[in-house]
Amino acid sequence: MNLTFSTLLNMFSYTYATNKMVCGDGVPLCGVLALQTGYGPNEYASIDPCVHGLWPETDSYGTSKCITPTDITNPTSLALCYNNGTNDNVHQLDFEQHEWEKHGLCSGTKNADDFFSQVCEMSTDPLSIMTISKQIGGDIYDISDALTNAGYEVFHIDLQYSQIYLSACAGPDALWKLSYNIDFQYVCGALSSPQAAG
């Protein structure tokens, strides 16, 4: 199946006009990887950037399906990419359990370990870019530009909590990948890549 230019344009226009994420044909899961710059208030403040979470964009946020993992047991170990520098392991585990219950239970992953492992793996390069940008005095817009220049799509900038949301998708294999929204069908869907088709 090939998409026409007008179909892609309509999908792109709808996504950005409504700020609602559209997964596209053959893409069951899409969402955002929410990354904290560390410039936010209270618990959003930290020296280094860190992960807030991976959020499938379901219901009023987008067209992602909610696919329940095979094992829904709460996480019992800490994911290092969520560490905001407080060294409060009890709070961090509580927060990760909250993220699992609110977002992970719609992620389609095998279990909590798979979910958090994928989140940390996906966030490694973006967090490194954000850390470097922050260390040289970059504000949230500079950090966003650095991510964009590195090839990541910034879906949204949350100024209230100083967070940046990167577009992500997962195919039937439930392997989450960072991608431009307009490319979801090629990265996570049934369509072959545009390069392979040419």
C-alpha positions as a Markdown table, in Angstrom:
| # | Residue | x | y | z |
|---|---|---|---|---|
| 1 | Met | 0.0 | 0.0 | 0.0 |
| 2 | Asn | 1.4 | 3.4 | -1.0 |
| 3 | Leu | 0.2 | 6.6 | 0.5 |
| 4 | Thr | -0.5 | 9.6 | -1.6 |
| 5 | Phe | 1.0 | 12.9 | -0.9 |
| 6 | Ser | -2.5 | 14.3 | 0.1 |
| 7 | Thr | -3.0 | 11.5 | 2.5 |
| 8 | Leu | 0.3 | 12.2 | 4.2 |
| 9 | Leu | -0.4 | 15.9 | 4.2 |
| 10 | Asn | -3.8 | 15.4 | 5.8 |
| 11 | Met | -2.3 | 13.1 | 8.5 |
| 12 | Phe | 0.5 | 15.6 | 9.2 |
| 13 | Ser | -2.0 | 18.5 | 9.3 |
| 14 | Tyr | -4.4 | 16.7 | 11.6 |
| 15 | Thr | -1.6 | 15.7 | 14.0 |
| 16 | Tyr | -0.2 | 19.2 | 14.3 |
| 17 | Ala | -3.5 | 21.1 | 14.3 |
| 18 | Thr | -5.0 | 19.0 | 17.1 |
| 19 | Asn | -1.7 | 18.1 | 18.9 |
| 20 | Lys | -3.1 | 14.6 | 18.8 |
| 21 | Met | -0.8 | 11.8 | 17.6 |
| 22 | Val | -1.9 | 9.7 | 14.7 |
| 23 | Cys | -0.3 | 6.3 | 14.5 |
| 24 | Gly | -1.1 | 5.6 | 10.8 |
| 25 | Asp | -2.2 | 2.5 | 9.0 |
| 26 | Gly | -0.7 | -0.7 | 10.3 |
| 27 | Val | 0.9 | 1.0 | 13.4 |
| 28 | Pro | -0.8 | -0.3 | 16.5 |
| 29 | Leu | 1.2 | 1.8 | 19.1 |
| 30 | Cys | 2.4 | 5.3 | 19.1 |
| 31 | Gly | 3.3 | 7.8 | 21.8 |
| 32 | Val | 5.9 | 10.1 | 23.2 |
| 33 | Leu | 9.1 | 9.6 | 25.1 |
| 34 | Ala | 8.8 | 12.4 | 27.8 |
| 35 | Leu | 12.2 | 13.7 | 28.8 |
| 36 | Gln | 12.8 | 16.2 | 31.6 |
| 37 | Thr | 15.4 | 18.9 | 31.0 |
| 38 | Gly | 15.9 | 19.3 | 34.8 |
| 39 | Tyr | 14.9 | 23.0 | 34.6 |
| 40 | Gly | 11.4 | 22.4 | 35.8 |
| 41 | Pro | 9.9 | 23.1 | 39.3 |
| 42 | Asn | 10.1 | 20.9 | 42.3 |
| 43 | Glu | 10.4 | 17.2 | 41.4 |
| 44 | Tyr | 11.1 | 18.2 | 37.8 |
| 45 | Ala | 14.3 | 19.9 | 38.8 |
| 46 | Ser | 17.6 | 18.0 | 38.5 |
| 47 | Ile | 21.2 | 18.6 | 37.6 |
| 48 | Asp | 21.0 | 16.2 | 34.6 |
| 49 | Pro | 18.2 | 15.5 | 32.2 |
| 50 | Cys | 16.3 | 12.3 | 32.9 |
| 51 | Val | 13.3 | 10.3 | 31.7 |
| 52 | His | 9.8 | 11.0 | 32.8 |
| 53 | Gly | 8.2 | 8.2 | 30.8 |
| 54 | Leu | 7.0 | 6.6 | 27.6 |
| 55 | Trp | 3.4 | 7.4 | 27.1 |
| 56 | Pro | 1.2 | 5.6 | 24.5 |
| 57 | Glu | -1.0 | 8.3 | 23.0 |
| 58 | Thr | -4.4 | 6.7 | 23.6 |
| 59 | Asp | -7.9 | 8.1 | 23.8 |
| 60 | Ser | -8.0 | 11.9 | 23.6 |
| 61 | Tyr | -4.2 | 12.0 | 23.1 |
| 62 | Gly | -4.0 | 10.0 | 19.9 |
| 63 | Thr | -4.9 | 6.9 | 18.0 |
| 64 | Ser | -2.7 | 4.4 | 19.7 |
| 65 | Lys | -4.2 | 1.2 | 20.8 |
| 66 | Cys | -4.0 | 0.1 | 24.4 |
| 67 | Ile | -2.3 | -3.3 | 24.3 |
| 68 | Thr | -2.0 | -4.9 | 27.7 |
| 69 | Pro | 1.4 | -6.6 | 28.4 |
| 70 | Thr | 1.5 | -10.4 | 28.9 |
| 71 | Asp | 2.6 | -9.9 | 32.5 |
| 72 | Ile | 1.2 | -6.9 | 34.4 |
| 73 | Thr | 3.2 | -7.4 | 37.6 |
| 74 | Asn | 4.5 | -4.1 | 39.0 |
| 75 | Pro | 8.2 | -3.3 | 38.6 |
| 76 | Thr | 10.4 | -4.2 | 41.6 |
| 77 | Ser | 13.8 | -2.9 | 40.4 |
| 78 | Leu | 14.9 | 0.6 | 39.5 |
| 79 | Ala | 15.5 | 1.8 | 36.0 |
| 80 | Leu | 18.6 | 4.0 | 36.0 |
| 81 | Cys | 17.3 | 6.4 | 33.2 |
| 82 | Tyr | 14.6 | 7.5 | 35.6 |
| 83 | Asn | 17.0 | 8.7 | 38.3 |
| 84 | Asn | 16.6 | 12.4 | 38.8 |
| 85 | Gly | 19.6 | 12.6 | 41.2 |
| 86 | Thr | 17.7 | 12.6 | 44.5 |
| 87 | Asn | 18.9 | 9.1 | 45.5 |
| 88 | Asp | 15.5 | 8.5 | 47.0 |
| 89 | Asn | 15.0 | 4.9 | 45.8 |
| 90 | Val | 11.6 | 4.5 | 47.5 |
| 91 | His | 10.2 | 7.5 | 45.7 |
| 92 | Gln | 11.8 | 6.4 | 42.4 |
| 93 | Leu | 10.3 | 2.9 | 42.7 |
| 94 | Asp | 6.9 | 4.4 | 43.6 |
| 95 | Phe | 7.2 | 6.7 | 40.6 |
| 96 | Glu | 8.1 | 3.9 | 38.2 |
| 97 | Gln | 5.2 | 1.8 | 39.5 |
| 98 | His | 2.9 | 4.9 | 38.8 |
| 99 | Glu | 4.4 | 5.1 | 35.2 |
| 100 | Trp | 3.9 | 1.4 | 34.7 |
| 101 | Glu | 0.3 | 1.5 | 35.9 |
| 102 | Lys | -0.6 | 4.6 | 34.0 |
| 103 | His | 1.3 | 4.1 | 30.7 |
| 104 | Gly | 3.1 | 0.8 | 30.7 |
| 105 | Leu | -0.1 | -1.2 | 30.9 |
| 106 | Cys | -1.0 | 0.1 | 27.4 |
| 107 | Ser | 2.5 | -0.3 | 25.9 |
| 108 | Gly | 2.2 | -3.8 | 24.5 |
| 109 | Thr | 5.5 | -4.9 | 26.0 |
| 110 | Lys | 6.0 | -8.3 | 27.6 |
| 111 | Asn | 6.3 | -7.0 | 31.2 |
| 112 | Ala | 7.6 | -4.1 | 33.3 |
| 113 | Asp | 11.3 | -5.1 | 32.8 |
| 114 | Asp | 10.8 | -5.1 | 29.0 |
| 115 | Phe | 9.0 | -1.7 | 29.2 |
| 116 | Phe | 11.6 | 0.0 | 31.3 |
| 117 | Ser | 14.5 | -1.6 | 29.4 |
| 118 | Gln | 13.1 | -0.3 | 26.1 |
| 119 | Val | 12.5 | 3.2 | 27.6 |
| 120 | Cys | 16.1 | 3.4 | 28.9 |
| 121 | Glu | 17.6 | 2.1 | 25.6 |
| 122 | Met | 15.5 | 4.6 | 23.6 |
| 123 | Ser | 16.5 | 7.5 | 25.8 |
| 124 | Thr | 20.2 | 7.0 | 26.0 |
| 125 | Asp | 21.2 | 9.1 | 23.0 |
| 126 | Pro | 18.6 | 11.8 | 23.5 |
| 127 | Leu | 19.6 | 12.2 | 27.2 |
| 128 | Ser | 23.3 | 12.5 | 26.2 |
| 129 | Ile | 22.4 | 15.2 | 23.7 |
| 130 | Met | 20.3 | 17.0 | 26.3 |
| 131 | Thr | 23.0 | 16.8 | 28.9 |
| 132 | Ile | 25.7 | 18.3 | 26.6 |
| 133 | Ser | 23.3 | 21.1 | 25.5 |
| 134 | Lys | 22.5 | 21.8 | 29.2 |
| 135 | Gln | 26.1 | 21.8 | 30.2 |
| 136 | Ile | 27.0 | 24.5 | 27.7 |
| 137 | Gly | 24.1 | 26.7 | 29.0 |
| 138 | Gly | 21.3 | 25.7 | 26.6 |
| 139 | Asp | 17.7 | 26.5 | 27.6 |
| 140 | Ile | 14.8 | 24.2 | 26.7 |
| 141 | Tyr | 14.7 | 25.7 | 23.1 |
| 142 | Asp | 18.4 | 25.1 | 22.6 |
| 143 | Ile | 18.0 | 21.5 | 23.9 |
| 144 | Ser | 15.0 | 21.0 | 21.6 |
| 145 | Asp | 17.0 | 22.3 | 18.6 |
| 146 | Ala | 19.9 | 20.0 | 19.5 |
| 147 | Leu | 17.6 | 17.0 | 19.5 |
| 148 | Thr | 16.0 | 18.1 | 16.2 |
| 149 | Asn | 19.4 | 18.6 | 14.6 |
| 150 | Ala | 20.4 | 15.0 | 15.8 |
| 151 | Gly | 17.4 | 13.7 | 13.8 |
| 152 | Tyr | 14.7 | 13.3 | 16.5 |
| 153 | Glu | 11.2 | 14.7 | 16.2 |
| 154 | Val | 10.2 | 17.0 | 19.0 |
| 155 | Phe | 6.4 | 16.4 | 19.2 |
| 156 | His | 5.8 | 18.9 | 22.0 |
| 157 | Ile | 7.7 | 21.2 | 24.4 |
| 158 | Asp | 6.1 | 21.3 | 27.9 |
| 159 | Leu | 7.1 | 24.7 | 29.2 |
| 160 | Gln | 5.3 | 24.2 | 32.6 |
| 161 | Tyr | 7.5 | 21.3 | 33.6 |
| 162 | Ser | 10.4 | 21.9 | 31.2 |
| 163 | Gln | 10.0 | 18.6 | 29.3 |
| 164 | Ile | 10.5 | 17.6 | 25.7 |
| 165 | Tyr | 8.3 | 14.9 | 24.1 |
| 166 | Leu | 9.9 | 12.9 | 21.3 |
| 167 | Ser | 7.7 | 10.9 | 18.9 |
| 168 | Ala | 7.8 | 7.1 | 19.2 |
| 169 | Cys | 6.0 | 4.1 | 17.7 |
| 170 | Ala | 5.9 | 0.4 | 18.0 |
| 171 | Gly | 4.7 | -2.3 | 15.6 |
| 172 | Pro | 3.1 | -5.6 | 16.2 |
| 173 | Asp | 6.4 | -6.8 | 17.8 |
| 174 | Ala | 5.9 | -4.1 | 20.5 |
| 175 | Leu | 9.5 | -2.8 | 20.0 |
| 176 | Trp | 9.4 | 0.9 | 20.6 |
| 177 | Lys | 11.4 | 3.2 | 18.3 |
| 178 | Leu | 11.9 | 6.9 | 18.1 |
| 179 | Ser | 10.7 | 8.2 | 14.7 |
| 180 | Tyr | 9.2 | 11.1 | 12.9 |
| 181 | Asn | 5.4 | 10.8 | 13.1 |
| 182 | Ile | 5.1 | 11.0 | 9.3 |
| 183 | Asp | 7.5 | 7.9 | 9.1 |
| 184 | Phe | 5.7 | 5.7 | 11.6 |
| 185 | Gln | 4.2 | 3.5 | 8.9 |
| 186 | Tyr | 7.7 | 2.8 | 7.5 |
| 187 | Val | 9.4 | 2.4 | 10.8 |
| 188 | Cys | 6.8 | 0.5 | 12.8 |
| 189 | Gly | 4.1 | -0.4 | 10.3 |
| 190 | Ala | 3.5 | -2.9 | 7.5 |
| 191 | Leu | 4.8 | -0.6 | 4.7 |
| 192 | Ser | 8.3 | -1.1 | 3.4 |
| 193 | Ser | 10.8 | 1.8 | 3.8 |
| 194 | Pro | 10.7 | 4.5 | 1.1 |
| 195 | Gln | 14.4 | 3.8 | 0.3 |
| 196 | Ala | 13.7 | 0.1 | -0.3 |
| 197 | Ala | 10.7 | 0.9 | -2.6 |
| 198 | Gly | 12.8 | 3.2 | -4.7 |
